[in-house]
Amino acid sequence: MPKNMMLIRVLFASVIVMSIAGPVKPAEAKPPLKFAIMRQEHRNEYVQFETVIEALDITSGMTILDIGSGPGYASFLFAEELRGSGKVFATDIREDFVNYISDEAKRRGLTNLFSVAVKAEGLDNFYGKHQYDLVFLSNVYHCFDNRIEYFSKLRGFLKQKARLVIVLYNQVPVFSVDDFSNADGLVDNLSRETDDNPFYKNLSAGTKKLLGDHAKGDEIERALVDDFNRMLVDPRFYKGFYSDSYFRKNLFTVPEREFANWLLMTLEEDGVLEKPADQLSAKALRTVMKLNRLFFMKKLGGYLAGGGMGAYIPAGDANRHTSKYVMLRELDAAGYEYSSEINLSPYFDAVIMVPKTP
Ligand SMILES: C[S@@+](CC[C@H](N)C(=O)[O-])C[C@H]1O[C@@H](n2cnc3c(N)ncnc32)[C@H](O)[C@@H]1O
């Protein structure tokens, strides 16, 4: 058969196959390995894996589990810290990460590091094959479904005095004009208010004037953002109206009230509510912001877009990251108790949980 005739036949056959089978679907997009490695190195500037691992007092012979290890930044450090003793298991649902870790472990001569691909749903059967001294989860907690069940089961595979170390994102975003989903509605609402309303009362004189003039657009929006960000970090903003029974009883749902109480307790214990914002530690400031943010979301939430702010609403995964409070409640239900925490940067904390004693 002449060559070009053959080509025509092949083309024709391909068209028939495609029309029967339908167009070939592109593979699901996921960040390539190279990018994931770079991203983990970047994340380390904030998570500071070295700092966490140093603080964890790793002793030789331990069995360590790094769940959702990604390309293994922390797993390599754990394996090095054990100096050839013990075992480190790095698990992930991505085969390419798991393969990379095992190749890299060989290259670095880390004979105590093992990487395992696990299923995405529920606790993989692999976990039950060992008993662990330390389980490490960095930026993974929010990835699981049915977390109470997952961590209850995992608890059965922990040695006595084992620790569960959970690194999680703890940033509280400040407001920007992009947060307004209905800026005009917000302006209308606030311009009808008086000093009885704490949100109105705390606005600057300039903003109040703009509201009085029924201003619309950029100028009033920027003025509100400035005022809101000032209120967000103000330890005293929340104090006055928390004691108001209306806010206590009617504004919040029960879990939100628990969350507010929990934040408030922390702040009161540390005397934070009596201090001006510029005298607060970064950690205390974040707690203040979470507390104040709850009020913003409840009072003005209808005019604000979700973007990043839902992260501290106890309803859970409104956004990508789960709040520490949600995690603590879930792990309590799964049989763990809070032990301590390491404040890593303005963005991340490592919370250390231990199994409750029966
Ligand atoms: C945001 S990355 C964090 C990676 C690494 N721990 C870090 O802090 O850099 C989340 C990782 O968890 C993995 N993952 C998601 N669901 C998982 C599951 N059910 N079991 C194990 N790993 C999971 C993802 O593939 C991803 O590598």
The ligand as an SDF file (V2000), in Angstrom:
LIG
                    3D

 27 29  0  0  0  0  0  0  0  0999 V2000
   -0.9040   21.1090   51.9170 C   0  0  0  0  0  0  0  0  0  0  0  0
   -0.0100   19.6200   51.6820 S   0  0  0  0  0  0  0  0  0  0  0  0
    1.0580   19.5880   53.0870 C   0  0  0  0  0  0  0  0  0  0  0  0
    2.3220   18.8270   52.8250 C   0  0  0  0  0  0  0  0  0  0  0  0
    3.3160   18.8220   53.9790 C   0  0  0  0  0  0  0  0  0  0  0  0
    2.8090   18.1240   55.1230 N   0  0  0  0  0  0  0  0  0  0  0  0
    3.7250   20.2360   54.3270 C   0  0  0  0  0  0  0  0  0  0  0  0
    3.3690   20.7410   55.4100 O   0  0  0  0  0  0  0  0  0  0  0  0
    4.4250   20.8580   53.5260 O   0  0  0  0  0  0  0  0  0  0  0  0
   -1.2120   18.3820   52.0540 C   0  0  0  0  0  0  0  0  0  0  0  0
   -0.7450   16.9970   51.6610 C   0  0  0  0  0  0  0  0  0  0  0  0
   -1.6510   16.0340   52.1840 O   0  0  0  0  0  0  0  0  0  0  0  0
   -1.8840   15.0600   51.2020 C   0  0  0  0  0  0  0  0  0  0  0  0
   -3.1640   14.4220   51.5260 N   0  0  0  0  0  0  0  0  0  0  0  0
   -4.4170   14.8500   51.2510 C   0  0  0  0  0  0  0  0  0  0  0  0
   -5.3380   13.9890   51.7390 N   0  0  0  0  0  0  0  0  0  0  0  0
   -4.6490   12.9880   52.3430 C   0  0  0  0  0  0  0  0  0  0  0  0
   -5.0190   11.7880   53.0410 C   0  0  0  0  0  0  0  0  0  0  0  0
   -6.2970   11.4440   53.1860 N   0  0  0  0  0  0  0  0  0  0  0  0
   -4.0380   11.0020   53.5300 N   0  0  0  0  0  0  0  0  0  0  0  0
   -2.7330   11.3320   53.3820 C   0  0  0  0  0  0  0  0  0  0  0  0
   -2.3300   12.4480   52.7230 N   0  0  0  0  0  0  0  0  0  0  0  0
   -3.2650   13.2650   52.2170 C   0  0  0  0  0  0  0  0  0  0  0  0
   -1.8400   15.8240   49.9040 C   0  0  0  0  0  0  0  0  0  0  0  0
   -1.5780   14.9930   48.7820 O   0  0  0  0  0  0  0  0  0  0  0  0
   -0.6970   16.7940   50.1660 C   0  0  0  0  0  0  0  0  0  0  0  0
    0.5570   16.2730   49.8250 O   0  0  0  0  0  0  0  0  0  0  0  0
  1  2  1  0
  2  3  1  0
  2 10  1  0
  3  4  1  0
  4  5  1  0
  5  6  1  0
  5  7  1  0
  7  8  2  0
  7  9  1  0
 10 11  1  0
 11 12  1  0
 11 26  1  0
 12 13  1  0
 13 14  1  0
 13 24  1  0
 14 15  1  0
 14 23  1  0
 15 16  2  0
 16 17  1  0
 17 18  1  0
 17 23  2  0
 18 19  1  0
 18 20  2  0
 20 21  1  0
 21 22  2  0
 22 23  1  0
 24 25  1  0
 24 26  1  0
 26 27  1  0
M  CHG  2   2   1   9  -1
M  END
$$$$
